[in-house]
Amino acid sequence: MGRVRVRQHVNPLSKAYQTPVTPPDWSEIYTDITKPLHLDIGSAGGGFLLEMAQLEPDWNYLGLEIRQPLVERSLSLRDEKELQNLHYIFCNVNNSFKPLVDSLPKGVLTRISIQFPDPWFKKRHQKRRVVTPEFVEELANEIESGVEIFLQSDVYEVEVEMRDRFAEHPAFFQPHGERWLSNNLFPVATEREQSVLEKGDPVYRTIFRKR
């Protein structure tokens, strides 16, 4: 499949992305909807989930991405592999998380990953970052106890901001004593993580769990 030209940045606050997604019929998506579900927020090109779905067939995987061409390409790659435990949805997670999670069978959402989100370096753009206090509050209200949330970024200030927003919320705790996790929890690295590590630059990681 040819390379798709995709805008690097999409403003989630623009009018075009304010309509929440309509959840699909999950029984038409996954062969077994009762399997534990891993939700990847900002799945980009989808490669991480594509590999994970093959390595862990006893899990279901769902990627949410705001850039529609990437979602379309990811779905095509999934179909080429004929994977029945993987799906991608084009949406703005900041207004679509609740309807999607509410539509899932109770107890299947087990872990969430937010990996290398757009850092939006300019001060006036930082309100566009995905992990806002409002989003953390929504997660606290919507997910069940025991759900794990894995965060990683190569931008120190972004990872600190994400970590602090979860750490400051009484619904979450860090189940490890390290300031940062030294290793990725998963056997697959995203394309961004591979690029950063190949250059010898650090990656900052942490994990939280819903109380």
C-alpha positions as CSV (number, residue, x, y, z in Angstrom):
1,M,0.0,0.0,0.0
2,G,1.4,3.4,-0.9
3,R,2.4,6.0,1.6
4,V,-0.4,8.3,2.7
5,R,0.1,12.0,3.0
6,V,-1.1,12.9,6.5
7,R,-1.1,16.2,8.3
8,Q,1.3,16.0,11.2
9,H,-0.9,18.1,13.5
10,V,-4.7,18.1,13.8
11,N,-6.3,20.7,16.2
12,P,-8.7,18.7,18.3
13,L,-10.5,21.9,19.4
14,S,-11.5,22.8,15.9
15,K,-15.2,22.6,14.9
16,A,-14.5,19.7,12.5
17,Y,-13.7,17.4,15.5
18,Q,-16.5,18.3,18.0
19,T,-19.0,15.6,17.0
20,P,-18.7,12.5,19.2
21,V,-18.3,9.2,17.3
22,T,-21.2,6.7,17.2
23,P,-20.0,3.4,18.7
24,P,-20.0,0.4,16.4
25,D,-21.8,-2.9,17.1
26,W,-18.9,-4.6,18.9
27,S,-20.2,-8.0,18.1
28,E,-19.6,-7.2,14.5
29,I,-16.1,-6.0,15.1
30,Y,-14.5,-8.7,17.4
31,T,-15.0,-12.5,17.2
32,D,-15.1,-12.6,21.0
33,I,-16.0,-9.3,22.7
34,T,-15.5,-10.8,26.1
35,K,-11.7,-10.9,25.8
36,P,-9.8,-8.2,27.7
37,L,-9.5,-5.0,25.7
38,H,-6.4,-2.8,25.3
39,L,-7.3,0.7,24.2
40,D,-4.5,2.8,22.5
41,I,-5.2,6.5,22.4
42,G,-3.5,8.2,19.5
43,S,-2.7,5.0,17.6
44,A,-1.1,6.9,14.7
45,G,-0.1,4.5,11.9
46,G,-1.4,1.5,13.9
47,G,1.8,-0.5,13.7
48,F,2.0,-1.0,17.5
49,L,-1.4,-2.5,17.7
50,L,-1.0,-4.5,14.5
51,E,1.9,-6.4,16.1
52,M,0.4,-6.7,19.5
53,A,-2.8,-8.2,18.2
54,Q,-0.8,-10.9,16.5
55,L,1.4,-11.6,19.6
56,E,-1.5,-11.6,22.0
57,P,-4.5,-13.3,20.3
58,D,-6.3,-13.7,23.6
59,W,-6.7,-9.9,23.8
60,N,-8.8,-7.5,21.8
61,Y,-7.2,-4.2,20.6
62,L,-8.7,-0.9,19.8
63,G,-6.9,2.2,18.4
64,L,-8.4,5.7,18.5
65,E,-6.8,8.3,16.1
66,I,-7.9,11.8,15.0
67,R,-6.2,11.6,11.6
68,Q,-8.6,9.8,9.3
69,P,-6.1,8.8,6.6
70,L,-4.1,6.9,9.2
71,V,-7.2,5.1,10.5
72,E,-8.1,4.1,6.9
73,R,-4.6,2.8,6.3
74,S,-4.5,0.9,9.6
75,L,-7.8,-0.8,8.9
76,S,-6.4,-1.9,5.5
77,L,-3.4,-3.4,7.1
78,R,-5.6,-5.2,9.6
79,D,-7.7,-6.6,6.9
80,E,-4.6,-7.8,5.0
81,K,-3.7,-9.8,8.1
82,E,-7.3,-10.9,8.6
83,L,-7.2,-10.1,12.3
84,Q,-10.4,-10.5,14.2
85,N,-9.2,-9.0,17.5
86,L,-8.2,-5.5,16.2
87,H,-10.0,-2.4,15.2
88,Y,-9.3,1.3,14.7
89,I,-11.7,4.3,15.0
90,F,-11.4,7.8,13.6
91,C,-12.5,10.1,16.4
92,N,-11.5,12.8,18.9
93,V,-11.0,10.9,22.1
94,N,-11.7,14.0,24.2
95,N,-15.4,13.9,23.2
96,S,-15.7,10.3,22.1
97,F,-14.2,8.4,25.0
98,K,-17.4,8.2,27.1
99,P,-19.8,7.0,24.4
100,L,-17.3,4.4,23.3
101,V,-16.5,3.1,26.8
102,D,-20.2,3.1,27.8
103,S,-21.0,0.9,24.8
104,L,-18.5,-1.8,25.7
105,P,-19.5,-4.8,27.8
106,K,-18.8,-4.2,31.5
107,G,-15.3,-5.3,32.6
108,V,-13.6,-5.8,29.2
109,L,-11.6,-2.6,29.2
110,T,-8.4,-3.7,31.0
111,R,-5.6,-1.4,29.9
112,I,-5.1,2.0,28.2
113,S,-2.0,3.3,26.6
114,I,-1.1,6.9,25.6
115,Q,2.2,6.9,23.8
116,F,4.1,9.9,22.5
117,P,1.1,12.2,22.2
118,D,1.5,15.5,20.2
119,P,3.5,17.7,22.6
120,W,2.1,21.0,21.2
121,F,5.2,22.9,22.2
122,K,3.8,26.5,21.8
123,K,2.3,27.8,25.0
124,R,-0.9,28.9,23.3
125,H,-1.4,25.4,21.8
126,Q,-0.9,23.4,25.0
127,K,-4.6,23.3,25.7
128,R,-4.8,21.0,22.7
129,R,-2.8,18.2,24.5
130,V,-4.8,15.1,25.0
131,V,-4.3,14.5,28.7
132,T,-6.2,17.5,30.1
133,P,-7.5,17.7,33.7
134,E,-11.0,17.2,32.2
135,F,-9.9,14.1,30.4
136,V,-8.4,12.6,33.5
137,E,-11.6,13.3,35.4
138,E,-13.6,11.6,32.6
139,L,-11.3,8.5,32.8
140,A,-11.8,8.4,36.6
141,N,-15.6,8.5,36.2
142,E,-15.8,6.0,33.3
143,I,-13.3,3.2,33.8
144,E,-13.5,0.5,36.4
145,S,-11.1,-0.3,39.3
146,G,-8.0,-2.1,38.2
147,V,-7.7,-0.6,34.7
148,E,-4.0,0.2,34.0
149,I,-3.0,3.4,32.1
150,F,0.5,3.4,30.5
151,L,2.0,6.7,29.6
152,Q,5.2,7.4,27.7
153,S,6.8,10.3,25.8
154,D,10.3,11.4,24.7
155,V,9.3,15.0,25.7
156,Y,10.1,15.3,29.4
157,E,7.7,18.2,30.2
158,V,4.9,16.4,28.5
159,E,5.4,13.1,30.4
160,V,5.7,15.1,33.7
161,E,2.5,16.9,33.0
162,M,0.6,13.7,32.2
163,R,2.1,11.9,35.2
164,D,1.3,14.8,37.6
165,R,-2.3,15.0,36.3
166,F,-2.9,11.4,37.1
167,A,-0.9,11.5,40.4
168,E,-2.9,14.4,41.6
169,H,-6.3,12.7,41.1
170,P,-7.5,10.6,44.0
171,A,-8.8,7.9,41.7
172,F,-5.4,6.8,40.5
173,F,-2.2,5.5,42.0
174,Q,1.3,4.4,40.7
175,P,1.8,0.7,41.4
176,H,5.6,1.1,41.3
177,G,8.2,3.0,43.3
178,E,10.3,4.2,40.4
179,R,10.1,7.8,39.2
180,W,10.2,6.4,35.7
181,L,9.9,2.9,34.4
182,S,13.2,1.8,32.9
183,N,11.6,-0.5,30.3
184,N,8.6,-0.6,28.1
185,L,5.9,-2.9,29.5
186,F,5.1,-4.3,26.1
187,P,7.1,-6.5,23.7
188,V,6.4,-4.0,20.9
189,A,7.7,-0.5,20.5
190,T,5.9,2.2,18.5
191,E,7.6,3.7,15.5
192,R,8.3,6.8,17.5
193,E,9.9,4.9,20.3
194,Q,12.1,3.0,18.0
195,S,13.3,6.2,16.4
196,V,14.0,7.9,19.7
197,L,15.9,4.9,21.1
198,E,18.0,4.5,17.9
199,K,19.2,8.1,18.4
200,G,20.1,7.3,22.0
201,D,17.6,9.7,23.4
202,P,15.6,8.9,26.6
203,V,12.0,7.8,26.8
204,Y,10.0,8.6,30.0
205,R,7.4,6.0,31.0
206,T,5.1,5.5,33.9
207,I,1.9,3.5,34.7
208,F,-1.1,4.2,36.8
209,R,-4.0,2.1,38.0
210,K,-7.5,3.0,38.8
211,R,-8.2,2.5,42.5
